[in-house]
Amino acid sequence: MRDVAITHQPVELYKILKFEGMVRSGGEAKMFIAEGKVLVNGEIETRKRKKIVAGDSIQLFDECIRICLDE
């Protein structure tokens, strides 16, 4: 699991997937989320604009990240 620091919260789920290079584009991120391929805190998440905060974990296929606050 890789830690990812954010400077403000919350951040929308699809944006984190895109900015962290887990997907090639925002459109691809939204597609994977809609298909139920993204887990947030171990649960399938289908809301593209799910608000992500420090402490959340995100998994797409075999890549997993943990969100932390960069203060």
PDB file of N, CA, C, O and CB in Angstrom:
ATOM      1  N   MET A   1       0.853  -1.183   0.000  1.00  0.00           N
ATOM      2  CA  MET A   1       0.000   0.000   0.000  1.00  0.00           C
ATOM      3  C   MET A   1       0.892   1.238   0.000  1.00  0.00           C
ATOM      4  O   MET A   1       1.878   1.317   0.733  1.00  0.00           O
ATOM      5  CB  MET A   1      -0.967   0.003   1.230  1.00  0.00           C
ATOM      6  N   ARG A   2       0.528   2.178  -0.823  1.00  0.00           N
ATOM      7  CA  ARG A   2       1.285   3.418  -0.974  1.00  0.00           C
ATOM      8  C   ARG A   2       0.509   4.554  -0.319  1.00  0.00           C
ATOM      9  O   ARG A   2      -0.704   4.664  -0.500  1.00  0.00           O
ATOM     10  CB  ARG A   2       1.561   3.730  -2.477  1.00  0.00           C
ATOM     11  N   ASP A   3       1.202   5.397   0.441  1.00  0.00           N
ATOM     12  CA  ASP A   3       0.569   6.569   1.049  1.00  0.00           C
ATOM     13  C   ASP A   3       0.550   7.721   0.061  1.00  0.00           C
ATOM     14  O   ASP A   3       1.531   7.973  -0.639  1.00  0.00           O
ATOM     15  CB  ASP A   3       1.303   6.982   2.341  1.00  0.00           C
ATOM     16  N   VAL A   4      -0.577   8.415   0.014  1.00  0.00           N
ATOM     17  CA  VAL A   4      -0.743   9.577  -0.854  1.00  0.00           C
ATOM     18  C   VAL A   4      -1.174  10.758   0.009  1.00  0.00           C
ATOM     19  O   VAL A   4      -2.204  10.706   0.681  1.00  0.00           O
ATOM     20  CB  VAL A   4      -1.787   9.297  -1.992  1.00  0.00           C
ATOM     21  N   ALA A   5      -0.377  11.820  -0.016  1.00  0.00           N
ATOM     22  CA  ALA A   5      -0.686  13.008   0.789  1.00  0.00           C
ATOM     23  C   ALA A   5      -1.523  13.988  -0.027  1.00  0.00           C
ATOM     24  O   ALA A   5      -1.205  14.285  -1.179  1.00  0.00           O
ATOM     25  CB  ALA A   5       0.615  13.693   1.286  1.00  0.00           C
ATOM     26  N   ILE A   6      -2.590  14.484   0.582  1.00  0.00           N
ATOM     27  CA  ILE A   6      -3.414  15.519  -0.045  1.00  0.00           C
ATOM     28  C   ILE A   6      -3.284  16.789   0.789  1.00  0.00           C
ATOM     29  O   ILE A   6      -3.050  16.728   1.996  1.00  0.00           O
ATOM     30  CB  ILE A   6      -4.920  15.066  -0.163  1.00  0.00           C
ATOM     31  N   THR A   7      -3.437  17.938   0.137  1.00  0.00           N
ATOM     32  CA  THR A   7      -3.276  19.210   0.843  1.00  0.00           C
ATOM     33  C   THR A   7      -4.596  19.766   1.339  1.00  0.00           C
ATOM     34  O   THR A   7      -4.618  20.605   2.240  1.00  0.00           O
ATOM     35  CB  THR A   7      -2.610  20.220  -0.055  1.00  0.00           C
ATOM     36  N   HIS A   8      -5.694  19.309   0.761  1.00  0.00           N
ATOM     37  CA  HIS A   8      -7.018  19.729   1.243  1.00  0.00           C
ATOM     38  C   HIS A   8      -7.962  18.540   1.111  1.00  0.00           C
ATOM     39  O   HIS A   8      -7.719  17.617   0.334  1.00  0.00           O
ATOM     40  CB  HIS A   8      -7.561  20.977   0.441  1.00  0.00           C
ATOM     41  N   GLN A   9      -9.020  18.582   1.866  1.00  0.00           N
ATOM     42  CA  GLN A   9     -10.009  17.515   1.808  1.00  0.00           C
ATOM     43  C   GLN A   9     -11.391  18.107   1.933  1.00  0.00           C
ATOM     44  O   GLN A   9     -11.533  19.182   2.516  1.00  0.00           O
ATOM     45  CB  GLN A   9      -9.766  16.471   2.908  1.00  0.00           C
ATOM     46  N   PRO A  10     -12.404  17.471   1.421  1.00  0.00           N
ATOM     47  CA  PRO A  10     -12.365  16.193   0.718  1.00  0.00           C
ATOM     48  C   PRO A  10     -11.961  16.357  -0.750  1.00  0.00           C
ATOM     49  O   PRO A  10     -11.982  17.460  -1.297  1.00  0.00           O
ATOM     50  CB  PRO A  10     -13.722  15.509   0.808  1.00  0.00           C
ATOM     51  N   VAL A  11     -11.594  15.230  -1.375  1.00  0.00           N
ATOM     52  CA  VAL A  11     -11.273  15.183  -2.805  1.00  0.00           C
ATOM     53  C   VAL A  11     -12.169  14.119  -3.423  1.00  0.00           C
ATOM     54  O   VAL A  11     -12.392  13.069  -2.821  1.00  0.00           O
ATOM     55  CB  VAL A  11      -9.738  14.870  -3.060  1.00  0.00           C
ATOM     56  N   GLU A  12     -12.679  14.383  -4.613  1.00  0.00           N
ATOM     57  CA  GLU A  12     -13.563  13.422  -5.267  1.00  0.00           C
ATOM     58  C   GLU A  12     -12.775  12.196  -5.719  1.00  0.00           C
ATOM     59  O   GLU A  12     -11.645  12.311  -6.194  1.00  0.00           O
ATOM     60  CB  GLU A  12     -14.278  14.072  -6.466  1.00  0.00           C
ATOM     61  N   LEU A  13     -13.381  11.036  -5.566  1.00  0.00           N
ATOM     62  CA  LEU A  13     -12.734   9.761  -5.843  1.00  0.00           C
ATOM     63  C   LEU A  13     -12.111   9.702  -7.234  1.00  0.00           C
ATOM     64  O   LEU A  13     -10.946   9.325  -7.364  1.00  0.00           O
ATOM     65  CB  LEU A  13     -13.727   8.645  -5.687  1.00  0.00           C
ATOM     66  N   TYR A  14     -12.857  10.064  -8.278  1.00  0.00           N
ATOM     67  CA  TYR A  14     -12.327   9.912  -9.630  1.00  0.00           C
ATOM     68  C   TYR A  14     -11.093  10.779  -9.851  1.00  0.00           C
ATOM     69  O   TYR A  14     -10.216  10.416 -10.634  1.00  0.00           O
ATOM     70  CB  TYR A  14     -13.396  10.260 -10.655  1.00  0.00           C
ATOM     71  N   LYS A  15     -11.016  11.930  -9.164  1.00  0.00           N
ATOM     72  CA  LYS A  15      -9.855  12.809  -9.315  1.00  0.00           C
ATOM     73  C   LYS A  15      -8.606  12.177  -8.717  1.00  0.00           C
ATOM     74  O   LYS A  15      -7.521  12.289  -9.288  1.00  0.00           O
ATOM     75  CB  LYS A  15     -10.122  14.165  -8.655  1.00  0.00           C
ATOM     76  N   ILE A  16      -8.747  11.518  -7.583  1.00  0.00           N
ATOM     77  CA  ILE A  16      -7.585  10.854  -6.975  1.00  0.00           C
ATOM     78  C   ILE A  16      -7.078   9.749  -7.890  1.00  0.00           C
ATOM     79  O   ILE A  16      -5.870   9.624  -8.091  1.00  0.00           O
ATOM     80  CB  ILE A  16      -7.945  10.275  -5.584  1.00  0.00           C
ATOM     81  N   LEU A  17      -7.976   8.947  -8.447  1.00  0.00           N
ATOM     82  CA  LEU A  17      -7.559   7.883  -9.353  1.00  0.00           C
ATOM     83  C   LEU A  17      -6.790   8.452 -10.539  1.00  0.00           C
ATOM     84  O   LEU A  17      -5.780   7.891 -10.963  1.00  0.00           O
ATOM     85  CB  LEU A  17      -8.774   7.090  -9.843  1.00  0.00           C
ATOM     86  N   LYS A  18      -7.273   9.565 -11.064  1.00  0.00           N
ATOM     87  CA  LYS A  18      -6.628  10.189 -12.220  1.00  0.00           C
ATOM     88  C   LYS A  18      -5.277  10.806 -11.846  1.00  0.00           C
ATOM     89  O   LYS A  18      -4.274  10.542 -12.509  1.00  0.00           O
ATOM     90  CB  LYS A  18      -7.545  11.262 -12.820  1.00  0.00           C
ATOM     91  N   PHE A  19      -5.244  11.615 -10.802  1.00  0.00           N
ATOM     92  CA  PHE A  19      -4.015  12.332 -10.449  1.00  0.00           C
ATOM     93  C   PHE A  19      -2.924  11.408  -9.927  1.00  0.00           C
ATOM     94  O   PHE A  19      -1.742  11.737 -10.029  1.00  0.00           O
ATOM     95  CB  PHE A  19      -4.316  13.388  -9.412  1.00  0.00           C
ATOM     96  N   GLU A  20      -3.294  10.265  -9.374  1.00  0.00           N
ATOM     97  CA  GLU A  20      -2.294   9.317  -8.871  1.00  0.00           C
ATOM     98  C   GLU A  20      -1.853   8.311  -9.925  1.00  0.00           C
ATOM     99  O   GLU A  20      -1.068   7.407  -9.636  1.00  0.00           O
ATOM    100  CB  GLU A  20      -2.842   8.578  -7.673  1.00  0.00           C
ATOM    101  N   GLY A  21      -2.356   8.466 -11.146  1.00  0.00           N
ATOM    102  CA  GLY A  21      -1.916   7.615 -12.252  1.00  0.00           C
ATOM    103  C   GLY A  21      -2.447   6.192 -12.202  1.00  0.00           C
ATOM    104  O   GLY A  21      -1.893   5.299 -12.842  1.00  0.00           O
ATOM    105  N   MET A  22      -3.507   5.978 -11.455  1.00  0.00           N
ATOM    106  CA  MET A  22      -4.103   4.647 -11.388  1.00  0.00           C
ATOM    107  C   MET A  22      -4.939   4.361 -12.633  1.00  0.00           C
ATOM    108  O   MET A  22      -5.225   3.204 -12.943  1.00  0.00           O
ATOM    109  CB  MET A  22      -4.967   4.510 -10.128  1.00  0.00           C
ATOM    110  N   VAL A  23      -5.330   5.420 -13.345  1.00  0.00           N
ATOM    111  CA  VAL A  23      -6.071   5.326 -14.607  1.00  0.00           C
ATOM    112  C   VAL A  23      -5.459   6.320 -15.578  1.00  0.00           C
ATOM    113  O   VAL A  23      -4.678   7.185 -15.181  1.00  0.00           O
ATOM    114  CB  VAL A  23      -7.607   5.606 -14.403  1.00  0.00           C
ATOM    115  N   ARG A  24      -5.812   6.195 -16.849  1.00  0.00           N
ATOM    116  CA  ARG A  24      -5.250   7.091 -17.872  1.00  0.00           C
ATOM    117  C   ARG A  24      -5.995   8.417 -17.984  1.00  0.00           C
ATOM    118  O   ARG A  24      -5.425   9.414 -18.429  1.00  0.00           O
ATOM    119  CB  ARG A  24      -5.260   6.402 -19.216  1.00  0.00           C
ATOM    120  N   SER A  25      -7.275   8.434 -17.578  1.00  0.00           N
ATOM    121  CA  SER A  25      -8.071   9.656 -17.736  1.00  0.00           C
ATOM    122  C   SER A  25      -9.208   9.679 -16.723  1.00  0.00           C
ATOM    123  O   SER A  25      -9.519   8.675 -16.081  1.00  0.00           O
ATOM    124  CB  SER A  25      -8.631   9.763 -19.173  1.00  0.00           C
ATOM    125  N   GLY A  26      -9.817  10.849 -16.599  1.00  0.00           N
ATOM    126  CA  GLY A  26     -10.978  10.968 -15.730  1.00  0.00           C
ATOM    127  C   GLY A  26     -12.130  10.113 -16.210  1.00  0.00           C
ATOM    128  O   GLY A  26     -12.874   9.553 -15.405  1.00  0.00           O
ATOM    129  N   GLY A  27     -12.277  10.012 -17.519  1.00  0.00           N
ATOM    130  CA  GLY A  27     -13.334   9.180 -18.088  1.00  0.00           C
ATOM    131  C   GLY A  27     -13.148   7.709 -17.753  1.00  0.00           C
ATOM    132  O   GLY A  27     -14.106   6.999 -17.446  1.00  0.00           O
ATOM    133  N   GLU A  28     -11.895   7.265 -17.817  1.00  0.00           N
ATOM    134  CA  GLU A  28     -11.608   5.877 -17.475  1.00  0.00           C
ATOM    135  C   GLU A  28     -11.877   5.633 -15.984  1.00  0.00           C
ATOM    136  O   GLU A  28     -12.402   4.587 -15.605  1.00  0.00           O
ATOM    137  CB  GLU A  28     -10.142   5.523 -17.828  1.00  0.00           C
ATOM    138  N   ALA A  29     -11.515   6.601 -15.153  1.00  0.00           N
ATOM    139  CA  ALA A  29     -11.772   6.491 -13.714  1.00  0.00           C
ATOM    140  C   ALA A  29     -13.268   6.344 -13.466  1.00  0.00           C
ATOM    141  O   ALA A  29     -13.687   5.469 -12.708  1.00  0.00           O
ATOM    142  CB  ALA A  29     -11.218   7.724 -12.957  1.00  0.00           C
ATOM    143  N   LYS A  30     -14.067   7.183 -14.090  1.00  0.00           N
ATOM    144  CA  LYS A  30     -15.515   7.132 -13.907  1.00  0.00           C
ATOM    145  C   LYS A  30     -16.093   5.805 -14.375  1.00  0.00           C
ATOM    146  O   LYS A  30     -17.021   5.279 -13.760  1.00  0.00           O
ATOM    147  CB  LYS A  30     -16.181   8.279 -14.652  1.00  0.00           C
ATOM    148  N   MET A  31     -15.547   5.256 -15.469  1.00  0.00           N
ATOM    149  CA  MET A  31     -16.019   3.979 -15.989  1.00  0.00           C
ATOM    150  C   MET A  31     -15.730   2.854 -14.986  1.00  0.00           C
ATOM    151  O   MET A  31     -16.614   2.051 -14.686  1.00  0.00           O
ATOM    152  CB  MET A  31     -15.356   3.674 -17.351  1.00  0.00           C
ATOM    153  N   PHE A  32     -14.493   2.792 -14.467  1.00  0.00           N
ATOM    154  CA  PHE A  32     -14.139   1.748 -13.508  1.00  0.00           C
ATOM    155  C   PHE A  32     -14.982   1.858 -12.238  1.00  0.00           C
ATOM    156  O   PHE A  32     -15.392   0.844 -11.672  1.00  0.00           O
ATOM    157  CB  PHE A  32     -12.649   1.829 -13.159  1.00  0.00           C
ATOM    158  N   ILE A  33     -15.239   3.083 -11.793  1.00  0.00           N
ATOM    159  CA  ILE A  33     -16.065   3.273 -10.604  1.00  0.00           C
ATOM    160  C   ILE A  33     -17.488   2.776 -10.869  1.00  0.00           C
ATOM    161  O   ILE A  33     -18.054   2.041 -10.059  1.00  0.00           O
ATOM    162  CB  ILE A  33     -16.081   4.764 -10.182  1.00  0.00           C
ATOM    163  N   ALA A  34     -18.063   3.178 -12.004  1.00  0.00           N
ATOM    164  CA  ALA A  34     -19.431   2.771 -12.350  1.00  0.00           C
ATOM    165  C   ALA A  34     -19.556   1.254 -12.470  1.00  0.00           C
ATOM    166  O   ALA A  34     -20.606   0.691 -12.160  1.00  0.00           O
ATOM    167  CB  ALA A  34     -19.864   3.430 -13.661  1.00  0.00           C
ATOM    168  N   GLU A  35     -18.488   0.592 -12.918  1.00  0.00           N
ATOM    169  CA  GLU A  35     -18.500  -0.864 -13.081  1.00  0.00           C
ATOM    170  C   GLU A  35     -18.260  -1.599 -11.764  1.00  0.00           C
ATOM    171  O   GLU A  35     -18.274  -2.830 -11.735  1.00  0.00           O
ATOM    172  CB  GLU A  35     -17.448  -1.280 -14.095  1.00  0.00           C
ATOM    173  N   GLY A  36     -18.040  -0.861 -10.672  1.00  0.00           N
ATOM    174  CA  GLY A  36     -17.846  -1.491  -9.375  1.00  0.00           C
ATOM    175  C   GLY A  36     -16.470  -2.097  -9.174  1.00  0.00           C
ATOM    176  O   GLY A  36     -16.312  -3.030  -8.387  1.00  0.00           O
ATOM    177  N   LYS A  37     -15.471  -1.577  -9.877  1.00  0.00           N
ATOM    178  CA  LYS A  37     -14.116  -2.128  -9.785  1.00  0.00           C
ATOM    179  C   LYS A  37     -13.240  -1.402  -8.765  1.00  0.00           C
ATOM    180  O   LYS A  37     -12.087  -1.777  -8.556  1.00  0.00           O
ATOM    181  CB  LYS A  37     -13.453  -2.075 -11.138  1.00  0.00           C
ATOM    182  N   VAL A  38     -13.786  -0.368  -8.133  1.00  0.00           N
ATOM    183  CA  VAL A  38     -13.015   0.415  -7.172  1.00  0.00           C
ATOM    184  C   VAL A  38     -13.542   0.143  -5.763  1.00  0.00           C
ATOM    185  O   VAL A  38     -14.748   0.166  -5.518  1.00  0.00           O
ATOM    186  CB  VAL A  38     -13.087   1.937  -7.505  1.00  0.00           C
ATOM    187  N   LEU A  39     -12.617  -0.115  -4.853  1.00  0.00           N
ATOM    188  CA  LEU A  39     -12.970  -0.316  -3.451  1.00  0.00           C
ATOM    189  C   LEU A  39     -12.493   0.880  -2.640  1.00  0.00           C
ATOM    190  O   LEU A  39     -11.360   1.331  -2.801  1.00  0.00           O
ATOM    191  CB  LEU A  39     -12.357  -1.634  -2.904  1.00  0.00           C
ATOM    192  N   VAL A  40     -13.355   1.392  -1.770  1.00  0.00           N
ATOM    193  CA  VAL A  40     -12.981   2.439  -0.818  1.00  0.00           C
ATOM    194  C   VAL A  40     -13.194   1.846   0.562  1.00  0.00           C
ATOM    195  O   VAL A  40     -14.302   1.452   0.924  1.00  0.00           O
ATOM    196  CB  VAL A  40     -13.824   3.772  -1.024  1.00  0.00           C
ATOM    197  N   ASN A  41     -12.118   1.790   1.318  1.00  0.00           N
ATOM    198  CA  ASN A  41     -12.153   1.190   2.660  1.00  0.00           C
ATOM    199  C   ASN A  41     -12.715  -0.234   2.627  1.00  0.00           C
ATOM    200  O   ASN A  41     -13.459  -0.644   3.517  1.00  0.00           O
ATOM    201  CB  ASN A  41     -12.993   2.060   3.607  1.00  0.00           C
ATOM    202  N   GLY A  42     -12.340  -0.978   1.577  1.00  0.00           N
ATOM    203  CA  GLY A  42     -12.732  -2.380   1.470  1.00  0.00           C
ATOM    204  C   GLY A  42     -14.123  -2.633   0.931  1.00  0.00           C
ATOM    205  O   GLY A  42     -14.535  -3.787   0.815  1.00  0.00           O
ATOM    206  N   GLU A  43     -14.859  -1.581   0.597  1.00  0.00           N
ATOM    207  CA  GLU A  43     -16.229  -1.712   0.091  1.00  0.00           C
ATOM    208  C   GLU A  43     -16.304  -1.206  -1.348  1.00  0.00           C
ATOM    209  O   GLU A  43     -15.653  -0.219  -1.690  1.00  0.00           O
ATOM    210  CB  GLU A  43     -17.227  -0.934   0.992  1.00  0.00           C
ATOM    211  N   ILE A  44     -17.092  -1.874  -2.194  1.00  0.00           N
ATOM    212  CA  ILE A  44     -17.286  -1.412  -3.568  1.00  0.00           C
ATOM    213  C   ILE A  44     -17.926  -0.029  -3.531  1.00  0.00           C
ATOM    214  O   ILE A  44     -18.902   0.197  -2.816  1.00  0.00           O
ATOM    215  CB  ILE A  44     -18.168  -2.414  -4.383  1.00  0.00           C
ATOM    216  N   GLU A  45     -17.367   0.888  -4.307  1.00  0.00           N
ATOM    217  CA  GLU A  45     -17.887   2.259  -4.367  1.00  0.00           C
ATOM    218  C   GLU A  45     -18.256   2.582  -5.810  1.00  0.00           C
ATOM    219  O   GLU A  45     -17.419   2.478  -6.706  1.00  0.00           O
ATOM    220  CB  GLU A  45     -16.843   3.287  -3.818  1.00  0.00           C
ATOM    221  N   THR A  46     -19.510   2.974  -6.033  1.00  0.00           N
ATOM    222  CA  THR A  46     -19.963   3.289  -7.391  1.00  0.00           C
ATOM    223  C   THR A  46     -20.272   4.775  -7.584  1.00  0.00           C
ATOM    224  O   THR A  46     -20.730   5.179  -8.653  1.00  0.00           O
ATOM    225  CB  THR A  46     -21.192   2.471  -7.722  1.00  0.00           C
ATOM    226  N   ARG A  47     -20.025   5.585  -6.557  1.00  0.00           N
ATOM    227  CA  ARG A  47     -20.254   7.031  -6.692  1.00  0.00           C
ATOM    228  C   ARG A  47     -18.959   7.699  -7.158  1.00  0.00           C
ATOM    229  O   ARG A  47     -17.951   7.691  -6.451  1.00  0.00           O
ATOM    230  CB  ARG A  47     -20.744   7.656  -5.336  1.00  0.00           C
ATOM    231  N   LYS A  48     -19.007   8.274  -8.354  1.00  0.00           N
ATOM    232  CA  LYS A  48     -17.817   8.900  -8.943  1.00  0.00           C
ATOM    233  C   LYS A  48     -17.309  10.064  -8.110  1.00  0.00           C
ATOM    234  O   LYS A  48     -16.103  10.294  -8.023  1.00  0.00           O
ATOM    235  CB  LYS A  48     -18.117   9.378 -10.349  1.00  0.00           C
ATOM    236  N   ARG A  49     -18.214  10.783  -7.510  1.00  0.00           N
ATOM    237  CA  ARG A  49     -17.850  11.979  -6.754  1.00  0.00           C
ATOM    238  C   ARG A  49     -17.827  11.739  -5.245  1.00  0.00           C
ATOM    239  O   ARG A  49     -17.962  12.672  -4.454  1.00  0.00           O
ATOM    240  CB  ARG A  49     -18.814  13.097  -7.074  1.00  0.00           C
ATOM    241  N   LYS A  50     -17.654  10.478  -4.860  1.00  0.00           N
ATOM    242  CA  LYS A  50     -17.525  10.129  -3.437  1.00  0.00           C
ATOM    243  C   LYS A  50     -16.411  10.979  -2.837  1.00  0.00           C
ATOM    244  O   LYS A  50     -15.314  11.059  -3.390  1.00  0.00           O
ATOM    245  CB  LYS A  50     -17.229   8.592  -3.243  1.00  0.00           C
ATOM    246  N   LYS A  51     -16.698  11.606  -1.712  1.00  0.00           N
ATOM    247  CA  LYS A  51     -15.724  12.480  -1.049  1.00  0.00           C
ATOM    248  C   LYS A  51     -14.721  11.626  -0.271  1.00  0.00           C
ATOM    249  O   LYS A  51     -15.093  10.858   0.616  1.00  0.00           O
ATOM    250  CB  LYS A  51     -16.440  13.492  -0.097  1.00  0.00           C
ATOM    251  N   ILE A  52     -13.462  11.775  -0.618  1.00  0.00           N
ATOM    252  CA  ILE A  52     -12.382  11.025   0.013  1.00  0.00           C
ATOM    253  C   ILE A  52     -11.655  11.942   0.987  1.00  0.00           C
ATOM    254  O   ILE A  52     -11.339  13.087   0.663  1.00  0.00           O
ATOM    255  CB  ILE A  52     -11.399  10.449  -1.051  1.00  0.00           C
ATOM    256  N   VAL A  53     -11.392  11.423   2.186  1.00  0.00           N
ATOM    257  CA  VAL A  53     -10.697  12.198   3.222  1.00  0.00           C
ATOM    258  C   VAL A  53      -9.511  11.387   3.747  1.00  0.00           C
ATOM    259  O   VAL A  53      -9.366  10.200   3.452  1.00  0.00           O
ATOM    260  CB  VAL A  53     -11.671  12.573   4.391  1.00  0.00           C
ATOM    261  N   ALA A  54      -8.675  12.055   4.527  1.00  0.00           N
ATOM    262  CA  ALA A  54      -7.519  11.385   5.127  1.00  0.00           C
ATOM    263  C   ALA A  54      -7.977  10.164   5.921  1.00  0.00           C
ATOM    264  O   ALA A  54      -8.976  10.211   6.638  1.00  0.00           O
ATOM    265  CB  ALA A  54      -6.731  12.359   6.041  1.00  0.00           C
ATOM    266  N   GLY A  55      -7.233   9.080   5.779  1.00  0.00           N
ATOM    267  CA  GLY A  55      -7.575   7.833   6.456  1.00  0.00           C
ATOM    268  C   GLY A  55      -8.258   6.833   5.549  1.00  0.00           C
ATOM    269  O   GLY A  55      -8.293   5.644   5.863  1.00  0.00           O
ATOM    270  N   ASP A  56      -8.812   7.294   4.409  1.00  0.00           N
ATOM    271  CA  ASP A  56      -9.470   6.383   3.472  1.00  0.00           C
ATOM    272  C   ASP A  56      -8.430   5.596   2.682  1.00  0.00           C
ATOM    273  O   ASP A  56      -7.331   6.086   2.423  1.00  0.00           O
ATOM    274  CB  ASP A  56     -10.396   7.161   2.514  1.00  0.00           C
ATOM    275  N   SER A  57      -8.788   4.379   2.304  1.00  0.00           N
ATOM    276  CA  SER A  57      -7.953   3.589   1.402  1.00  0.00           C
ATOM    277  C   SER A  57      -8.747   3.336   0.129  1.00  0.00           C
ATOM    278  O   SER A  57      -9.968   3.187   0.155  1.00  0.00           O
ATOM    279  CB  SER A  57      -7.504   2.240   2.067  1.00  0.00           C
ATOM    280  N   ILE A  58      -8.021   3.291  -0.988  1.00  0.00           N
ATOM    281  CA  ILE A  58      -8.638   3.101  -2.298  1.00  0.00           C
ATOM    282  C   ILE A  58      -7.899   1.979  -3.004  1.00  0.00           C
ATOM    283  O   ILE A  58      -6.668   1.956  -3.030  1.00  0.00           O
ATOM    284  CB  ILE A  58      -8.609   4.417  -3.146  1.00  0.00           C
ATOM    285  N   GLN A  59      -8.653   1.050  -3.575  1.00  0.00           N
ATOM    286  CA  GLN A  59      -8.040  -0.040  -4.318  1.00  0.00           C
ATOM    287  C   GLN A  59      -8.667  -0.153  -5.690  1.00  0.00           C
ATOM    288  O   GLN A  59      -9.890  -0.131  -5.833  1.00  0.00           O
ATOM    289  CB  GLN A  59      -8.176  -1.359  -3.560  1.00  0.00           C
ATOM    290  N   LEU A  60      -7.815  -0.277  -6.705  1.00  0.00           N
ATOM    291  CA  LEU A  60      -8.243  -0.542  -8.081  1.00  0.00           C
ATOM    292  C   LEU A  60      -7.349  -1.660  -8.593  1.00  0.00           C
ATOM    293  O   LEU A  60      -6.137  -1.487  -8.718  1.00  0.00           O
ATOM    294  CB  LEU A  60      -8.152   0.756  -9.003  1.00  0.00           C
ATOM    295  N   PHE A  61      -7.944  -2.793  -8.884  1.00  0.00           N
ATOM    296  CA  PHE A  61      -7.216  -4.001  -9.275  1.00  0.00           C
ATOM    297  C   PHE A  61      -6.191  -4.333  -8.192  1.00  0.00           C
ATOM    298  O   PHE A  61      -6.571  -4.530  -7.038  1.00  0.00           O
ATOM    299  CB  PHE A  61      -6.519  -3.816 -10.663  1.00  0.00           C
ATOM    300  N   ASP A  62      -4.910  -4.400  -8.530  1.00  0.00           N
ATOM    301  CA  ASP A  62      -3.911  -4.791  -7.530  1.00  0.00           C
ATOM    302  C   ASP A  62      -3.186  -3.599  -6.913  1.00  0.00           C
ATOM    303  O   ASP A  62      -2.223  -3.786  -6.168  1.00  0.00           O
ATOM    304  CB  ASP A  62      -2.901  -5.722  -8.155  1.00  0.00           C
ATOM    305  N   GLU A  63      -3.625  -2.386  -7.207  1.00  0.00           N
ATOM    306  CA  GLU A  63      -2.985  -1.188  -6.652  1.00  0.00           C
ATOM    307  C   GLU A  63      -3.848  -0.615  -5.524  1.00  0.00           C
ATOM    308  O   GLU A  63      -5.057  -0.436  -5.674  1.00  0.00           O
ATOM    309  CB  GLU A  63      -2.758  -0.117  -7.764  1.00  0.00           C
ATOM    310  N   CYS A  64      -3.203  -0.337  -4.406  1.00  0.00           N
ATOM    311  CA  CYS A  64      -3.920   0.171  -3.246  1.00  0.00           C
ATOM    312  C   CYS A  64      -3.177   1.385  -2.689  1.00  0.00           C
ATOM    313  O   CYS A  64      -1.955   1.362  -2.540  1.00  0.00           O
ATOM    314  CB  CYS A  64      -4.072  -0.931  -2.162  1.00  0.00           C
ATOM    315  N   ILE A  65      -3.931   2.451  -2.383  1.00  0.00           N
ATOM    316  CA  ILE A  65      -3.339   3.650  -1.799  1.00  0.00           C
ATOM    317  C   ILE A  65      -4.093   4.018  -0.527  1.00  0.00           C
ATOM    318  O   ILE A  65      -5.271   3.696  -0.371  1.00  0.00           O
ATOM    319  CB  ILE A  65      -3.358   4.828  -2.809  1.00  0.00           C
ATOM    320  N   ARG A  66      -3.399   4.693   0.372  1.00  0.00           N
ATOM    321  CA  ARG A  66      -4.002   5.209   1.605  1.00  0.00           C
ATOM    322  C   ARG A  66      -3.834   6.727   1.587  1.00  0.00           C
ATOM    323  O   ARG A  66      -2.743   7.230   1.319  1.00  0.00           O
ATOM    324  CB  ARG A  66      -3.339   4.567   2.898  1.00  0.00           C
ATOM    325  N   ILE A  67      -4.892   7.442   1.867  1.00  0.00           N
ATOM    326  CA  ILE A  67      -4.884   8.906   1.811  1.00  0.00           C
ATOM    327  C   ILE A  67      -4.478   9.461   3.181  1.00  0.00           C
ATOM    328  O   ILE A  67      -5.007   9.043   4.212  1.00  0.00           O
ATOM    329  CB  ILE A  67      -6.287   9.458   1.383  1.00  0.00           C
ATOM    330  N   CYS A  68      -3.543  10.396   3.178  1.00  0.00           N
ATOM    331  CA  CYS A  68      -3.149  11.076   4.405  1.00  0.00           C
ATOM    332  C   CYS A  68      -3.099  12.572   4.116  1.00  0.00           C
ATOM    333  O   CYS A  68      -2.965  12.983   2.964  1.00  0.00           O
ATOM    334  CB  CYS A  68      -1.768  10.552   4.934  1.00  0.00           C
ATOM    335  N   LEU A  69      -3.206  13.372   5.148  1.00  0.00           N
ATOM    336  CA  LEU A  69      -3.230  14.822   5.014  1.00  0.00           C
ATOM    337  C   LEU A  69      -1.816  15.375   5.116  1.00  0.00           C
ATOM    338  O   LEU A  69      -1.086  15.083   6.063  1.00  0.00           O
ATOM    339  CB  LEU A  69      -4.137  15.456   6.086  1.00  0.00           C
ATOM    340  N   ASP A  70      -1.444  16.175   4.130  1.00  0.00           N
ATOM    341  CA  ASP A  70      -0.131  16.826   4.101  1.00  0.00           C
ATOM    342  C   ASP A  70      -0.287  18.231   4.681  1.00  0.00           C
ATOM    343  O   ASP A  70      -0.772  19.139   4.005  1.00  0.00           O
ATOM    344  CB  ASP A  70       0.455  16.876   2.636  1.00  0.00           C
ATOM    345  N   GLU A  71       0.121  18.400   5.919  1.00  0.00           N
ATOM    346  CA  GLU A  71      -0.089  19.701   6.585  1.00  0.00           C
ATOM    347  C   GLU A  71       1.158  20.526   6.607  1.00  0.00           C
ATOM    348  O   GLU A  71       1.150  21.642   7.128  1.00  0.00           O
ATOM    349  CB  GLU A  71      -0.579  19.506   7.996  1.00  0.00           C
TER     350      GLU A  71
END
